[in-house]
Amino acid sequence: MLKGRLFLESFAYKSALEIFEQYLALNSEGENTQVVLLLASYCYRGLDNAAKQKECLIKAKEIDSNSLLGKEAEKILKDM
């Protein structure tokens, strides 16, 4: 996850997504999954893919809408 975040911060969105998608293929629930979904949504935003960004945010919100990450996902969705 750290390597993916470093790619994200250096605007290497496709490389970051490869890492995040591998993680998501193995883990579909939990707080860490929420984090990865939010990070993936930032990548999709950087790649100008609003549909995939929205999909990630909805999934992150569905995991736990009352957590800080769930609320952040909801906020971003409202601002889209």
Rosetta blueprint (number, residue, H / E / L):
1 M L
2 L H
3 K H
4 G H
5 R H
6 L H
7 F H
8 L H
9 E H
10 S L
11 F L
12 A L
13 Y H
14 K H
15 S H
16 A H
17 L H
18 E H
19 I H
20 F H
21 E H
22 Q H
23 Y H
24 L H
25 A H
26 L H
27 N L
28 S L
29 E L
30 G L
31 E H
32 N H
33 T H
34 Q H
35 V H
36 V H
37 L H
38 L H
39 L H
40 A H
41 S H
42 Y H
43 C H
44 Y H
45 R H
46 G H
47 L L
48 D L
49 N L
50 A H
51 A H
52 K H
53 Q H
54 K H
55 E H
56 C H
57 L H
58 I H
59 K H
60 A H
61 K H
62 E H
63 I H
64 D L
65 S L
66 N L
67 S L
68 L H
69 L H
70 G H
71 K H
72 E H
73 A H
74 E H
75 K H
76 I H
77 L H
78 K H
79 D H
80 M L
